[in-house]
Amino acid sequence: MMNKRPLPDSEHLGASNVSSKNPAPTTDYIVPNTTVKTCTHEIAFPEDWTEEKTTEILNRLDEKTYGTLNKPEFHGSRAKSYPFILDPFQETSVACLERRESVMVSAHTSAGKTVVAEYAIAMAFRDKQRVIYTSPLKALSNQKFRELTAEFGDVGLMTGDVSINPNASCIVMTTEILRSMIYRGSELLREVAWVIFDEIHYMQDRERGVVWEETIVFLDHDCHMVFLSATLSNAKEFAGWVAHLHKQPCHVVYTDFRPTPLQHYAYPLGGDGLFLLLDEKGRFRGENFARLRASLASASERRGGGRGRGRQGREGGGGGGREGEGGGRGRGRGGRGGGSSSAVSKTDMRIHVAQILKLVVRQKWEPVIFFSFGRKDCEAYANALRGRGQGGKHGGGGG
């Protein structure tokens, strides 16, 4: 479980909502600090890039206004202003956009990648150009259409189900629709100056990744691209591929800063409460992990622990396998007590989920999202929690 509100003193939250007063646990290892605003900037060049081409760009762009390829800065009139100071990675990305150069932006969820996309759209509106915003899902496209319409007005939507204002200056669509337009040789693409690829890490998907690959390959070389991703392990290699395809530099802007620091808790089924395992500074809480293991072992013992009791299956044995009557190690269905089985019934799981949410609500950590892979399970959990008084204000089953 990941908590959005760091509470360093609450390393173990029991069912009674009493914080542990034990000494600070030891640190087994430390992951990079994500609470400091940082920005890493790199550039990928085509293989045949020469100093003459760099000089050509320098002659085209005033260094005082646009900075350089290696250090992009922008000190001119902005296409869009914000009521807050931009983070370093946002400033660098905006400078790359103003230089009319493609950029790959990698930042954690909620770090502010949307600012970069909005600025590219604002630039297109300012320069009387057309811009396309692609997303991997219809639902995401619909949501982004509503948001951008409220912000810019002249926005269209094109998905497999609906087409709204298709001649707008900014068109939101799924990547499949854009690929189809490229295959058809759509005249609309001649007017497109920018294409924004949201959630570009979908390109790593085995089944759908080819859609992004083909779309990027066949886009016009005069079109500039903005790639947004929360996680892309090979961002520099990806940018190099884009630079090779379109014979233009592609910037890589990365930050590991988390505006909302996370804490990672574990809840042992049948145990007592939540255990803080990774704090907001990335420190692993070794002693809490040991307490978690002890809690799991204790819960296992209370359930009857492991070996079957022959015919006494109802007491929690594991006697449903080949050696069921003798209480062997068979994997059969066992008795109703389910002592040796690692599976948890759906009824028990709903009870555990309700207990977790009660702890979350008591700590005032709402809003909370509970994730489940199945739609039926989401509905079942939501209904069960509503019956237990967990619905309504404090939320229940998410998707």
VEXDREN-2710 file (C-alpha; in Angstrom, 1 decimal):
% VEXDREN-2710
k/r/px/py/pz
1/MET/0.0/0.0/0.0
2/MET/1.3/3.4/-0.9
3/ASN/0.4/6.4/1.3
4/LYS/0.2/9.9/-0.1
5/ARG/0.7/11.7/3.2
6/PRO/4.0/10.9/4.9
7/LEU/3.7/10.3/8.6
8/PRO/7.3/9.3/9.7
9/ASP/6.3/8.5/13.2
10/SER/3.7/6.0/12.3
11/GLU/5.8/3.0/11.4
12/HIS/3.3/0.4/12.5
13/LEU/-0.4/1.2/12.5
14/GLY/-2.3/-1.4/14.5
15/ALA/-6.0/-2.2/14.3
16/SER/-6.5/0.1/17.3
17/ASN/-4.8/2.9/15.5
18/VAL/-1.9/3.2/18.0
19/SER/1.4/4.2/16.5
20/SER/4.5/2.1/17.5
21/LYS/6.8/3.7/20.0
22/ASN/9.7/1.3/19.2
23/PRO/13.2/2.8/18.4
24/ALA/13.8/3.9/14.8
25/PRO/14.4/0.8/12.7
26/THR/17.7/0.3/10.9
27/THR/18.2/1.2/7.3
28/ASP/19.2/-1.8/5.1
29/TYR/19.5/0.3/2.0
30/ILE/18.6/3.7/0.6
31/VAL/17.1/4.3/-2.8
32/PRO/17.6/7.7/-4.6
33/ASN/16.1/10.7/-2.8
34/THR/13.0/11.7/-4.8
35/THR/12.1/14.7/-2.6
36/VAL/14.6/17.1/-4.2
37/LYS/13.7/18.8/-7.5
38/THR/16.2/17.7/-10.1
39/CYS/16.4/17.7/-13.9
40/THR/18.6/15.6/-16.1
41/HIS/18.9/16.7/-19.7
42/GLU/20.4/14.8/-22.6
43/ILE/20.3/15.0/-26.4
44/ALA/20.2/12.2/-29.0
45/PHE/21.6/13.1/-32.4
46/PRO/21.3/11.3/-35.8
47/GLU/24.4/9.4/-36.8
48/ASP/25.3/11.8/-39.6
49/TRP/25.0/14.9/-37.4
50/THR/27.8/17.4/-37.9
51/GLU/29.1/20.6/-36.3
52/GLU/27.9/22.5/-39.4
53/LYS/24.3/21.5/-38.6
54/THR/24.8/22.7/-35.0
55/THR/26.1/26.0/-36.3
56/GLU/23.2/26.3/-38.6
57/ILE/20.8/26.0/-35.6
58/LEU/22.9/28.5/-33.7
59/ASN/22.5/31.0/-36.6
60/ARG/18.8/30.4/-36.7
61/LEU/18.1/30.8/-33.0
62/ASP/19.3/33.6/-30.9
63/GLU/21.3/32.1/-28.0
64/LYS/20.2/34.8/-25.6
65/THR/16.6/33.9/-26.2
66/TYR/16.7/30.1/-26.8
67/GLY/19.9/29.0/-25.2
68/THR/21.9/26.2/-27.0
69/LEU/21.3/22.6/-27.9
70/ASN/23.2/21.4/-24.9
71/LYS/21.6/24.0/-22.6
72/PRO/18.2/25.0/-23.8
73/GLU/16.7/28.1/-22.2
74/PHE/13.9/30.4/-23.1
75/HIS/13.7/34.0/-22.3
76/GLY/11.2/35.2/-24.8
77/SER/7.4/35.8/-24.8
78/ARG/5.7/32.6/-23.6
79/ALA/2.8/31.0/-25.4
80/LYS/1.2/30.2/-22.0
81/SER/1.8/31.4/-18.5
82/TYR/1.1/29.6/-15.2
83/PRO/0.2/30.8/-11.8
84/PHE/3.1/28.9/-10.3
85/ILE/6.9/28.6/-10.9
86/LEU/7.7/25.8/-13.2
87/ASP/9.9/23.0/-12.0
88/PRO/13.4/22.6/-13.6
89/PHE/12.3/19.8/-15.9
90/GLN/9.3/21.8/-17.0
91/GLU/11.4/24.8/-17.8
92/THR/13.9/22.8/-19.8
93/SER/11.1/21.0/-21.7
94/VAL/9.4/24.3/-22.6
95/ALA/12.8/25.6/-23.8
96/CYS/13.1/22.6/-26.1
97/LEU/9.6/23.2/-27.5
98/GLU/10.3/26.9/-28.2
99/ARG/13.4/25.7/-30.1
100/ARG/11.0/23.6/-32.3
101/GLU/12.8/20.4/-31.3
102/SER/11.3/17.1/-30.3
103/VAL/11.5/16.1/-26.6
104/MET/11.0/13.0/-24.5
105/VAL/9.8/13.8/-21.0
106/SER/10.0/11.2/-18.3
107/ALA/8.6/12.0/-14.8
108/HIS/6.6/10.4/-12.1
109/THR/2.9/10.5/-12.0
110/SER/1.6/13.9/-10.8
111/ALA/5.0/15.5/-11.3
112/GLY/3.6/17.9/-14.0
113/LYS/4.1/16.3/-17.4
114/THR/0.8/17.8/-18.5
115/VAL/2.3/21.3/-18.3
116/VAL/4.6/20.3/-21.2
117/ALA/1.8/19.0/-23.3
118/GLU/-0.3/22.1/-22.6
119/TYR/2.5/24.3/-23.6
120/ALA/3.0/22.5/-26.9
121/ILE/-0.7/23.0/-27.6
122/ALA/-0.5/26.7/-26.7
123/MET/2.4/27.1/-29.0
124/ALA/0.4/25.6/-31.9
125/PHE/-2.5/27.9/-31.2
126/ARG/-0.2/30.9/-31.1
127/ASP/1.6/30.0/-34.3
128/LYS/-1.7/29.1/-36.1
129/GLN/-0.7/25.5/-36.5
130/ARG/-2.4/22.2/-35.8
131/VAL/-1.5/19.8/-33.0
132/ILE/-2.6/16.2/-32.3
133/TYR/-2.7/14.7/-28.8
134/THR/-2.7/10.9/-28.7
135/SER/-3.5/8.7/-25.8
136/PRO/-3.6/4.9/-25.5
137/LEU/-7.2/4.5/-24.3
138/LYS/-10.6/5.8/-25.4
139/ALA/-11.5/6.7/-21.8
140/LEU/-8.2/8.7/-21.4
141/SER/-8.9/10.4/-24.7
142/ASN/-12.4/11.4/-23.6
143/GLN/-11.1/12.7/-20.3
144/LYS/-8.3/14.7/-22.0
145/PHE/-10.8/16.1/-24.5
146/ARG/-12.9/17.5/-21.7
147/GLU/-9.9/19.0/-20.0
148/LEU/-8.3/20.6/-23.1
149/THR/-11.7/21.9/-24.3
150/ALA/-12.1/23.7/-21.0
151/GLU/-8.6/25.1/-21.4
152/PHE/-8.3/26.0/-25.1
153/GLY/-11.8/25.8/-26.6
154/ASP/-11.0/24.7/-30.1
155/VAL/-10.5/21.0/-29.5
156/GLY/-11.8/18.0/-31.3
157/LEU/-12.0/14.3/-30.5
158/MET/-11.6/11.3/-32.7
159/THR/-11.9/7.7/-31.4
160/GLY/-13.3/4.6/-32.9
161/ASP/-16.7/5.4/-31.4
162/VAL/-17.1/9.2/-31.9
163/SER/-15.9/12.1/-33.9
164/ILE/-16.3/15.6/-32.5
165/ASN/-15.1/18.8/-34.3
166/PRO/-12.5/16.9/-36.4
167/ASN/-11.3/20.2/-38.0
168/ALA/-10.2/21.7/-34.7
169/SER/-6.8/23.2/-34.1
170/CYS/-6.1/20.6/-31.5
171/ILE/-7.4/17.0/-32.0
172/VAL/-7.4/14.4/-29.3
173/MET/-7.3/10.8/-30.6
174/THR/-6.1/7.3/-29.8
175/THR/-2.8/6.3/-31.4
176/GLU/-4.6/3.8/-33.6
177/ILE/-6.7/6.5/-35.2
178/LEU/-3.5/8.5/-36.0
179/ARG/-1.9/5.5/-37.6
180/SER/-5.0/5.0/-39.7
181/MET/-4.9/8.6/-40.8
182/ILE/-1.2/8.2/-41.8
183/TYR/-2.0/5.1/-43.8
184/ARG/-4.9/6.9/-45.6
185/GLY/-2.7/9.9/-46.4
186/SER/-5.1/12.3/-44.6
187/GLU/-4.7/15.8/-45.8
188/LEU/-5.2/17.0/-42.3
189/LEU/-1.7/15.8/-41.4
190/ARG/-0.1/18.3/-43.7
191/GLU/-1.1/21.0/-41.3
192/VAL/0.2/19.3/-38.1
193/ALA/3.2/20.8/-36.5
194/TRP/3.2/18.9/-33.3
195/VAL/2.2/15.4/-32.2
196/ILE/2.0/14.6/-28.5
197/PHE/2.3/11.0/-27.4
198/ASP/0.9/10.5/-23.9
199/GLU/1.9/7.3/-22.0
200/ILE/4.5/6.5/-24.6
201/HIS/5.6/3.5/-22.5
202/TYR/2.7/1.7/-24.1
203/MET/5.1/1.2/-27.0
204/GLN/6.7/-1.6/-24.9
205/ASP/3.4/-3.6/-24.9
206/ARG/3.9/-6.8/-26.9
207/GLU/0.5/-6.6/-28.6
208/ARG/-0.1/-2.9/-29.2
209/GLY/3.4/-1.5/-29.2
210/VAL/3.6/-1.9/-33.0
211/VAL/0.9/0.8/-33.3
212/TRP/3.2/3.4/-31.7
213/GLU/6.2/2.2/-33.6
214/GLU/4.6/2.5/-37.0
215/THR/3.0/5.8/-36.2
216/ILE/6.4/7.3/-35.2
217/VAL/8.1/5.8/-38.2
218/PHE/5.7/7.1/-40.8
219/LEU/5.2/10.6/-39.4
220/ASP/6.4/13.4/-41.6
221/HIS/10.0/14.6/-40.8
222/ASP/8.8/18.2/-40.5
223/CYS/6.6/17.2/-37.6
224/HIS/7.9/17.6/-34.1
225/MET/7.0/15.2/-31.3
226/VAL/6.5/15.4/-27.6
227/PHE/6.7/12.0/-25.7
228/LEU/5.4/11.8/-22.2
229/SER/6.0/8.8/-19.9
230/ALA/6.1/8.0/-16.2
231/THR/8.4/5.1/-16.7
232/LEU/10.7/4.4/-19.7
233/SER/13.8/2.6/-18.8
234/ASN/15.5/3.1/-22.2
235/ALA/14.6/6.8/-22.7
236/LYS/17.9/7.7/-24.3
237/GLU/17.9/4.8/-26.6
238/PHE/14.3/5.6/-27.6
239/ALA/15.3/9.2/-28.3
240/GLY/18.2/8.0/-30.4
241/TRP/15.9/5.9/-32.5
242/VAL/13.6/8.9/-33.1
243/ALA/16.6/11.1/-34.0
244/HIS/17.8/8.4/-36.5
245/LEU/14.4/8.1/-38.1
246/HIS/13.6/11.8/-38.5
247/LYS/17.1/13.2/-38.9
248/GLN/16.6/15.7/-36.1
249/PRO/17.9/16.0/-32.5
250/CYS/15.6/14.7/-29.8
251/HIS/15.9/15.9/-26.2
252/VAL/15.5/13.7/-23.2
253/VAL/14.4/15.5/-20.0
254/TYR/14.1/13.4/-16.9
255/THR/13.3/14.0/-13.2
256/ASP/12.9/11.5/-10.4
257/PHE/11.3/14.1/-8.2
258/ARG/8.0/13.1/-6.6
259/PRO/5.8/16.1/-5.7
260/THR/3.8/13.7/-3.5
261/PRO/6.2/11.5/-1.5
262/LEU/5.1/8.0/-1.1
263/GLN/5.3/5.6/1.9
264/HIS/4.9/1.9/1.3
265/TYR/3.0/-0.2/3.9
266/ALA/2.3/-3.9/4.0
267/TYR/-0.8/-5.4/5.5
268/PRO/-0.4/-9.1/6.6
269/LEU/-3.6/-11.1/6.1
270/GLY/-4.6/-12.2/9.5
271/GLY/-1.9/-10.0/11.1
272/ASP/-2.3/-6.8/13.1
273/GLY/-2.2/-3.6/11.2
274/LEU/0.0/-1.9/8.6
275/PHE/3.8/-2.0/8.6
276/LEU/5.9/0.8/7.1
277/LEU/8.5/-0.8/4.9
278/LEU/9.7/2.1/2.7
279/ASP/9.4/5.7/4.0
280/GLU/9.1/8.9/2.0
281/LYS/12.9/9.3/1.8
282/GLY/13.3/5.9/0.2
283/ARG/14.7/4.2/3.3
284/PHE/13.9/0.6/3.8
285/ARG/12.7/-0.2/7.3
286/GLY/14.4/-3.4/8.1
287/GLU/13.1/-3.9/11.6
288/ASN/9.5/-3.3/10.4
289/PHE/10.1/-6.0/7.8
290/ALA/11.2/-8.4/10.5
291/ARG/8.0/-7.5/12.5
292/LEU/5.9/-8.1/9.4
293/ARG/7.4/-11.6/8.9
294/ALA/6.8/-12.4/12.6
295/SER/3.2/-11.2/12.2
296/LEU/2.8/-13.4/9.2
297/ALA/4.2/-16.4/11.0
298/SER/2.0/-15.8/14.0
299/ALA/-1.1/-15.5/11.8
300/SER/-0.1/-18.8/10.1
301/GLU/0.1/-20.6/13.4
302/ARG/-3.3/-19.3/14.4
303/ARG/-4.8/-20.7/11.3
304/GLY/-3.5/-24.1/12.1
305/GLY/-0.3/-24.0/10.3
306/GLY/0.6/-26.4/7.6
307/ARG/0.1/-30.0/8.0
308/GLY/-3.1/-31.9/7.8
309/ARG/-4.8/-33.8/10.6
310/GLY/-6.1/-36.8/8.7
311/ARG/-9.8/-37.1/8.8
312/GLN/-10.1/-34.0/11.0
313/GLY/-10.1/-31.7/8.0
314/ARG/-12.7/-29.4/9.5
315/GLU/-10.2/-28.4/12.1
316/GLY/-8.0/-26.8/9.5
317/GLY/-6.0/-29.8/8.0
318/GLY/-4.7/-30.2/4.5
319/GLY/-6.0/-33.7/4.0
320/GLY/-7.6/-33.4/0.6
321/GLY/-4.7/-34.7/-1.5
322/ARG/-3.6/-38.2/-2.3
323/GLU/-2.6/-38.7/1.3
324/GLY/-5.7/-37.0/2.6
325/GLU/-6.8/-39.6/5.1
326/GLY/-3.3/-39.8/6.6
327/GLY/-2.9/-36.1/6.8
328/GLY/-0.1/-35.9/4.2
329/ARG/1.0/-33.0/2.1
330/GLY/-1.5/-33.4/-0.7
331/ARG/-2.8/-30.3/-2.4
332/GLY/-6.5/-31.3/-2.2
333/ARG/-9.3/-29.2/-1.2
334/GLY/-8.8/-30.0/2.5
335/GLY/-11.3/-29.3/5.2
336/ARG/-13.4/-26.3/5.7
337/GLY/-10.8/-24.8/8.0
338/GLY/-8.3/-24.5/5.1
339/GLY/-5.3/-24.5/7.5
340/SER/-2.6/-25.4/5.0
341/SER/-4.1/-23.5/2.0
342/SER/-2.5/-20.2/1.1
343/ALA/-5.7/-19.2/-0.7
344/VAL/-8.0/-16.7/1.0
345/SER/-11.7/-16.9/0.4
346/LYS/-13.4/-13.9/-1.2
347/THR/-15.5/-13.4/1.9
348/ASP/-12.3/-13.3/4.1
349/MET/-10.6/-11.0/1.6
350/ARG/-13.5/-8.5/1.7
351/ILE/-13.2/-8.5/5.5
352/HIS/-9.4/-7.8/5.2
353/VAL/-10.1/-5.0/2.7
354/ALA/-12.6/-3.4/5.0
355/GLN/-10.1/-3.6/7.9
356/ILE/-7.4/-1.9/5.8
357/LEU/-9.8/0.9/4.7
358/LYS/-10.8/1.5/8.3
359/LEU/-7.2/2.1/9.2
360/VAL/-6.7/4.4/6.2
361/VAL/-9.8/6.4/7.1
362/ARG/-8.7/6.7/10.7
363/GLN/-5.4/8.1/9.6
364/LYS/-7.2/10.6/7.3
365/TRP/-5.4/9.3/4.2
366/GLU/-8.4/9.7/1.9
367/PRO/-9.0/9.8/-1.0
368/VAL/-8.1/6.2/-1.5
369/ILE/-8.0/3.9/-4.5
370/PHE/-8.5/0.2/-4.1
371/PHE/-7.3/-1.7/-7.1
372/SER/-8.6/-5.1/-8.3
373/PHE/-7.9/-6.7/-11.6
374/GLY/-11.5/-8.0/-12.3
375/ARG/-14.5/-5.8/-13.0
376/LYS/-16.7/-8.3/-11.1
377/ASP/-14.5/-8.2/-8.1
378/CYS/-14.5/-4.4/-8.1
379/GLU/-18.3/-4.5/-8.0
380/ALA/-18.4/-7.2/-5.4
381/TYR/-15.9/-5.3/-3.2
382/ALA/-17.8/-2.0/-3.6
383/ASN/-21.1/-3.6/-2.7
384/ALA/-19.6/-5.4/0.3
385/LEU/-17.9/-2.2/1.6
386/ARG/-21.0/-0.2/1.1
387/GLY/-22.8/-2.7/3.3
388/ARG/-20.1/-2.3/5.9
389/GLY/-20.4/1.5/5.9
390/GLN/-17.2/2.0/3.9
391/GLY/-18.9/3.5/0.9
392/GLY/-20.1/7.0/0.3
393/LYS/-17.9/9.7/1.6
394/HIS/-14.7/7.6/2.2
395/GLY/-14.9/5.6/-1.0
396/GLY/-14.5/1.9/-1.5
397/GLY/-13.8/-0.3/-4.5
398/GLY/-11.8/1.3/-7.3
399/GLY/-10.7/-0.2/-10.5
END
